[in-house]
Every structure is written in C-alpha cells, then in structure tokens.
Amino acid sequence: MAVLSTGPIENSPVSGIRPIQQVTVKIVNQDVVDFSTILIQGYFLNDVRTLYVIEEISVDPNVVITKNYTANFDAYEFVFTTNGPAEESTNISVWGRNGSGAIIDVQRIVADEQLES
C-alpha cells in the first residue's frame, strides 16, 4: 500500500476570485494484466482539515480514469491510497483548473512530485 499526498495547496482569492475552481485527478494503470484500487480523499483546509471527497475506485489494467472535484476553497489537499497487484504500475496526477476550465500549471502535481507518507 502506498499513500501519496499533494500536501496543502494554497488557493487564496486574487481580486476576489480563487485561481483554482476545480481539480482534475488523472489515474493511469500501466500494468497490462493486473488491477489496482485507489482511495481518494480530498480535504479543504480552513481552521480544521475537513474531508469533502471520499471515493474508492478500481482501475483495470491499461486504463486511464479522470475524476473532477470542486476546489473553490482557500486551501485544499488530496491524499491517495493505492492498493492491489498493480499498485506500483499506477500513476496519479492532479491538475488545478480555473473557472473557464483552463489548466493552471503552477497548481499541478504529477506522479514523480507527490509526497509519500
């Protein structure tokens, strides 16, 4: 089992609008035979850490899954727990999107940049 975290991501308003309105999570199982499972936990961070996303999904071999979640908070964090035979072949990336849906590359985290807990 691997636990990966984005760590806390600051998303304070600029001119009254938060730069990130939505988060796209992309999960890729590169194994051609085995599946993996991912527990996705999303938190918004104010005076306390509050869980607002909890979802467990199974990722079949050689499959890509895209999930979108709201992120219109001053700060947020995502934690991913991977399991299953293809755990080591499963990669996750997180992309912040503005209100128009455009990717904001300063708020993107790819597999090699995630923190392991």
C-alpha positions as CSV (number, residue, x, y, z in Angstrom):
1,M,0.0,0.0,0.0
2,A,1.3,3.4,-0.9
3,V,0.0,6.7,0.4
4,L,0.6,9.8,-1.7
5,S,-0.4,13.3,-0.8
6,T,-0.4,16.6,-2.7
7,G,0.3,18.3,0.6
8,P,-1.6,21.5,1.4
9,I,-2.2,23.7,-1.7
10,E,-2.9,27.4,-1.2
11,N,-5.7,28.8,-3.2
12,S,-6.4,32.2,-1.7
13,P,-8.5,34.7,-3.8
14,V,-6.9,37.1,-6.2
15,S,-9.1,40.2,-6.8
16,G,-11.9,38.2,-5.1
17,I,-11.6,35.1,-7.2
18,R,-9.7,31.9,-6.3
19,P,-7.3,30.8,-9.1
20,I,-8.4,27.2,-8.9
21,Q,-12.1,26.3,-9.1
22,Q,-11.8,22.6,-9.9
23,V,-9.2,19.8,-9.6
24,T,-8.8,17.1,-12.2
25,V,-7.3,13.8,-11.0
26,K,-5.9,11.6,-13.7
27,I,-5.1,7.9,-12.7
28,V,-3.2,5.6,-15.1
29,N,-2.8,1.9,-14.5
30,Q,0.1,0.9,-16.8
31,D,0.0,-2.8,-15.9
32,V,-1.3,-4.9,-18.8
33,V,-2.6,-7.7,-16.6
34,D,-3.4,-6.6,-13.0
35,F,-5.8,-4.0,-11.5
36,S,-5.2,-1.5,-8.7
37,T,-7.5,0.3,-6.3
38,I,-7.3,3.9,-5.3
39,L,-8.9,5.5,-2.2
40,I,-9.2,9.3,-3.0
41,Q,-9.6,11.6,-0.1
42,G,-10.0,15.4,-0.6
43,Y,-9.8,17.9,2.2
44,F,-10.5,21.6,2.4
45,L,-8.3,23.4,4.8
46,N,-9.5,26.2,6.9
47,D,-9.2,26.3,10.7
48,V,-9.6,22.5,10.6
49,R,-8.9,19.8,7.9
50,T,-12.4,18.8,6.6
51,L,-13.0,15.7,4.4
52,Y,-15.2,16.6,1.4
53,V,-14.2,13.8,-1.1
54,I,-14.0,10.1,-0.3
55,E,-14.1,7.7,-3.1
56,E,-12.7,4.3,-3.8
57,I,-12.2,3.2,-7.4
58,S,-10.9,0.1,-9.1
59,V,-8.6,0.7,-12.1
60,D,-8.5,-2.1,-14.6
61,P,-5.3,-3.0,-16.5
62,N,-4.1,-0.4,-19.1
63,V,-6.9,2.0,-18.2
64,V,-6.9,5.8,-17.6
65,I,-9.5,7.3,-15.3
66,T,-10.3,11.1,-15.0
67,K,-12.1,12.5,-12.0
68,N,-13.1,16.1,-11.4
69,Y,-13.7,17.7,-8.0
70,T,-14.5,21.2,-6.8
71,A,-11.6,23.1,-5.3
72,N,-13.2,26.5,-4.6
73,F,-11.5,26.8,-1.2
74,D,-8.7,28.9,0.3
75,A,-6.6,25.7,0.6
76,Y,-7.1,22.0,-0.1
77,E,-5.2,18.7,-0.1
78,F,-5.7,15.4,-1.7
79,V,-4.5,12.0,-0.4
80,F,-4.4,8.9,-2.5
81,T,-4.0,5.4,-1.1
82,T,-3.1,2.8,-3.7
83,N,-3.5,-1.0,-3.3
84,G,-3.8,-4.1,-5.5
85,P,-1.4,-6.1,-7.6
86,A,-0.8,-3.1,-10.0
87,E,-0.1,-0.6,-7.2
88,E,3.4,0.0,-8.4
89,S,2.3,0.5,-12.0
90,T,-0.4,3.1,-11.1
91,N,0.4,6.8,-11.5
92,I,-1.7,9.7,-10.4
93,S,-1.6,13.4,-11.4
94,V,-3.5,16.4,-10.0
95,W,-4.3,19.4,-12.1
96,G,-5.8,22.7,-11.0
97,R,-8.3,24.4,-13.3
98,N,-9.6,27.9,-13.3
99,G,-13.3,28.9,-13.7
100,S,-13.0,28.6,-17.5
101,G,-11.6,25.1,-17.2
102,A,-8.1,26.0,-18.3
103,I,-5.3,24.2,-16.5
104,I,-3.2,26.4,-14.2
105,D,0.2,24.7,-14.4
106,V,1.5,26.2,-11.2
107,Q,-1.0,24.1,-9.4
108,R,-0.3,20.7,-10.9
109,I,1.3,17.7,-9.3
110,V,2.5,14.7,-11.3
111,A,3.4,11.3,-10.1
112,D,7.1,12.0,-9.6
113,E,6.4,15.1,-7.4
114,Q,3.9,13.6,-4.9
115,L,4.9,13.2,-1.3
116,E,4.9,9.7,0.1
117,S,3.7,9.3,3.7
